[in-house]
Amino acid sequence: MKTVYCIGEALIDFTPLDGGKSFQQNPGGAPANVAATVAKLGGTSQMITQVGDDVFGHYLIDEMKKNYVDTKYVSTSSLYQTSLAFVSLDEEGNRSFSFYRENAADLMMDPNDYDFSMFKKDDILHFCSVNLVDSPSRETHRKAINQMKSIGGHISFDPNLRFPLWKDKDELKAIVLEFIKVSNILKISDEELFFITGIEDESDALLSLLRDDVQLIIYTKGSEGIRYYSYNHDISVDGTKVSVVDTTGAGDASIGSVLYYLQTNGINLSSSQIEEMLKLSNKVAGITCTNFGGMSAVPDLR
């Protein structure tokens, strides 16, 4: 089985309990959640990141291992700290984040410390936009993408927009569009589509993104379902109704399920396989919403 490599942030999500009177510590970070989803469904994943040599960093490494993620390429730094995020939940369980990332270890991933020679043909590299801010990590992502493309691997990108982390929304949009161009698999949510494309019609907006290296788009619409959009297929599956507790990590569980399926079955799928994949993605994301946390809420099928 080929490997799904996830690069970027691993951080602590502090989830509110008792109306915000206390917080529960949960392992998180979108790429780490995706790696855990792939692994918990039975796939093979490795995380590429840097955490602080602190109690939070060691906790994250232990939790990723418990969730079957290979942490061979997770390093610790005595100079920088592990990223933290405090989650706020509204009455419907929808989340927002307050980040504490000054001197964040994951942002200081030095491209000179990586050669990515472990990548092999048909492996998948997945990343998000949180670590594409102006930092050494942005250049490490570029290096990883170039290496994966050079050996015939696949690039998966979930913009996963976090506006508070960017001083300038125009810069965020420009960087996201730059990295979309070099991606083969694009996961995008209904909340992000208009900001990124500036086009109100859903199908027109998706079509505008299906160019350059983009081969397929996974468009998620929360409880309304999921859509697979490519030059050869346009398939939608309705959402699964669940009692939502916490939506943290739902999008990560969704794309993680897709990457697991593609890892197992290959990129070129039949219509029936695509529908099966989308149903799996919906189911896993739905279950994730019924529990607190990100990777810890993903169902374990091992």
C-alpha positions in Angstrom: 0.0 0.0 0.0 1.3 3.5 -0.9 1.7 6.1 1.9 -0.3 9.2 2.6 2.1 11.9 3.9 0.6 14.8 5.8 2.7 17.9 6.3 2.0 20.9 8.5 0.7 21.7 11.9 0.1 19.3 14.8 -1.3 21.2 17.7 -3.4 21.0 20.9 -7.1 21.8 20.6 -8.5 23.0 24.0 -12.2 22.1 23.7 -14.6 23.9 26.1 -16.5 22.0 28.7 -19.2 23.1 31.2 -20.0 26.2 29.2 -16.4 27.2 28.9 -15.6 26.9 32.6 -13.0 24.3 31.8 -11.2 22.9 28.8 -10.4 19.4 27.5 -7.0 18.8 25.9 -7.3 17.1 22.5 -4.7 16.3 19.8 -5.4 18.2 16.6 -4.1 20.2 13.7 -5.8 19.6 10.3 -2.9 17.6 8.6 -2.5 15.5 11.8 -6.3 14.8 11.9 -6.1 13.7 8.2 -3.2 11.4 8.9 -5.1 9.8 11.9 -8.2 9.3 9.7 -6.3 7.5 7.0 -4.6 5.3 9.6 -7.7 4.6 11.7 -9.6 3.5 8.6 -6.8 1.0 7.9 -4.5 2.9 5.7 -0.8 3.9 5.9 0.0 7.5 6.9 3.0 9.4 8.1 3.1 12.9 9.7 5.8 15.4 8.8 6.0 18.2 11.3 7.9 19.8 14.2 6.6 20.2 17.8 8.1 21.7 20.8 10.2 19.6 23.2 7.6 20.3 25.8 4.7 18.5 27.5 2.3 19.4 24.7 4.7 18.2 22.0 5.3 14.8 23.6 1.6 14.4 24.2 0.9 15.0 20.5 3.5 12.4 19.5 2.1 9.8 21.9 -1.5 10.5 20.6 -0.5 10.2 17.0 1.1 6.9 17.7 -2.0 5.7 19.5 -4.0 6.6 16.4 -1.6 4.5 14.2 0.2 7.5 12.6 3.9 6.9 11.8 5.8 9.7 13.6 9.2 8.9 12.1 9.3 12.4 10.6 8.0 14.3 13.6 10.9 16.2 15.2 11.0 18.1 18.5 12.6 21.5 19.0 14.0 23.0 22.2 13.9 26.5 20.7 10.2 26.7 19.7 6.9 25.8 21.3 4.1 23.5 20.3 1.1 25.4 18.8 -2.1 25.7 20.8 -5.7 26.5 19.8 -8.7 27.2 22.0 -12.0 26.1 20.4 -15.3 28.0 20.8 -18.5 26.1 20.1 -21.9 27.7 19.3 -25.2 26.1 20.0 -25.1 23.9 16.9 -21.6 22.6 17.7 -19.9 24.8 15.0 -16.4 25.7 16.0 -14.1 28.7 15.8 -10.5 29.0 16.9 -8.2 31.3 18.9 -4.6 30.4 18.1 -1.5 30.7 20.2 1.4 30.2 17.7 4.1 32.7 18.6 7.4 30.9 18.2 5.5 27.9 16.9 7.7 24.9 16.2 5.7 23.7 13.2 6.1 27.1 11.5 9.9 26.9 11.9 10.3 23.7 9.9 13.6 24.4 8.1 13.6 23.2 4.4 17.3 22.4 4.8 16.4 19.8 7.4 14.4 17.7 4.8 15.3 16.0 1.6 12.0 14.0 1.2 13.8 11.1 -0.4 11.3 8.8 1.3 8.6 9.7 -1.2 7.7 7.1 -3.8 5.7 6.9 -7.0 1.9 7.1 -6.3 2.3 8.3 -2.7 0.1 11.1 -1.7 1.2 14.4 0.0 -1.5 16.3 1.8 -1.3 19.8 3.3 -3.4 22.8 4.3 -2.9 26.6 4.4 -2.3 27.2 8.1 1.5 26.7 7.6 1.7 28.6 4.4 2.0 31.9 6.2 5.3 33.7 5.7 7.6 31.3 7.5 10.3 28.6 6.9 7.4 26.1 6.8 6.1 27.6 3.6 9.3 26.9 1.8 9.4 23.4 3.3 6.0 22.8 1.8 7.2 24.0 -1.6 10.2 21.6 -1.4 8.0 18.7 -0.4 5.6 19.3 -3.2 8.3 19.6 -5.8 9.9 16.4 -4.7 6.6 14.5 -4.6 5.7 15.7 -8.1 9.1 14.8 -9.5 8.7 11.1 -8.6 5.1 10.8 -9.8 3.2 11.2 -6.6 0.0 13.0 -6.0 -0.6 16.4 -4.2 -3.7 16.9 -2.1 -4.6 20.4 -0.8 -7.3 21.5 1.7 -7.1 25.3 2.0 -8.8 25.0 5.5 -8.9 28.8 5.8 -8.1 30.3 9.2 -8.5 34.1 8.6 -7.2 35.2 12.1 -3.7 33.8 11.2 -3.3 36.2 8.3 -2.8 39.9 8.5 -3.9 40.4 4.9 -6.8 38.4 3.3 -5.6 39.3 -0.2 -2.2 37.6 0.6 -4.1 34.6 1.9 -6.1 34.3 -1.3 -3.0 34.7 -3.5 -1.0 32.1 -1.6 -4.0 29.6 -1.7 -4.4 30.1 -5.4 -0.6 29.6 -5.9 -0.8 26.2 -4.2 -4.0 25.2 -5.8 -2.3 25.4 -9.2 0.2 22.7 -8.2 -2.3 20.4 -6.5 -4.0 17.3 -8.1 -6.7 16.8 -5.5 -8.4 19.8 -4.1 -10.7 19.7 -1.1 -12.8 22.8 -0.5 -15.8 23.7 1.6 -18.9 25.6 0.9 -17.7 28.3 3.3 -14.5 28.8 1.3 -15.6 28.5 -2.4 -16.8 32.1 -2.9 -13.8 33.7 -1.1 -11.3 31.7 -3.2 -13.0 32.1 -6.6 -15.2 35.2 -6.3 -17.9 33.3 -8.3 -21.3 32.8 -6.7 -22.6 29.9 -8.8 -21.4 26.7 -7.3 -20.8 24.8 -10.6 -19.1 27.7 -12.3 -16.9 28.3 -9.3 -15.8 24.6 -9.2 -15.2 24.7 -12.9 -12.9 27.7 -12.5 -10.7 25.7 -10.2 -10.5 22.6 -12.5 -7.4 23.7 -14.3 -3.6 23.7 -14.1 -2.7 20.5 -12.2 -6.1 20.0 -10.5 -7.6 16.7 -11.5 -10.5 16.3 -9.0 -12.3 18.5 -6.5 -13.9 17.2 -3.3 -16.5 19.8 -2.3 -17.9 19.5 1.2 -21.2 21.1 2.3 -21.5 20.0 5.9 -24.9 18.4 6.6 -25.9 19.0 3.0 -23.4 16.4 1.7 -20.4 16.1 -0.5 -19.7 16.5 -4.3 -17.0 14.9 -6.4 -16.2 17.2 -9.4 -13.8 16.4 -12.2 -13.6 16.5 -16.1 -15.2 13.0 -16.2 -17.5 12.9 -13.2 -19.9 15.1 -11.3 -21.3 13.0 -8.5 -23.0 14.2 -5.3 -24.1 12.3 -2.1 -26.5 13.7 0.4 -25.3 14.4 4.0 -25.9 12.1 6.9 -28.0 13.6 9.7 -26.4 13.3 13.1 -26.7 14.9 16.6 -23.8 17.3 16.3 -21.7 17.9 19.4 -18.5 19.3 17.9 -17.7 19.9 14.2 -13.9 20.2 14.9 -12.1 17.9 12.5 -15.1 17.0 10.4 -13.6 18.3 7.2 -10.3 16.6 8.0 -12.2 13.3 8.5 -13.9 13.8 5.2 -10.8 14.3 3.1 -8.9 11.8 5.2 -11.6 9.2 4.2 -11.2 10.2 0.5 -7.4 9.8 0.6 -7.7 6.4 2.3 -10.0 5.3 -0.4 -7.8 6.6 -3.2 -4.7 5.1 -1.5 -6.5 1.7 -1.5 -8.2 1.9 -4.9 -6.1 4.3 -7.0 -6.9 7.7 -8.4 -8.9 6.6 -11.5 -12.3 5.5 -10.0 -15.5 4.3 -11.6 -18.8 6.1 -10.9 -19.8 3.4 -8.5 -16.5 3.6 -6.6 -16.8 7.4 -6.4 -20.3 7.1 -4.9 -19.0 4.5 -2.4 -16.1 6.8 -1.5 -18.3 9.8 -0.9 -20.7 7.7 1.3 -17.7 6.6 3.4 -16.5 10.2 3.7 -20.0 11.4 4.8 -20.3 8.6 7.3 -16.9 9.1 8.9 -17.3 12.9 9.0 -20.8 12.5 10.5 -19.5 10.2 13.3 -16.7 12.6 14.0 -19.2 15.4 14.7 -20.9 13.3 17.4 -17.9 13.5 19.7 -15.5 16.1 21.0 -12.1 16.6 19.5 -10.6 16.0 16.0 -8.5 12.8 15.5 -9.8 11.3 18.8 -13.4 11.5 17.4 -12.7 9.6 14.2 -14.1 6.1 14.3 -11.4 3.3 14.6 -11.9 0.6 12.1 -8.7 -1.3 12.8 
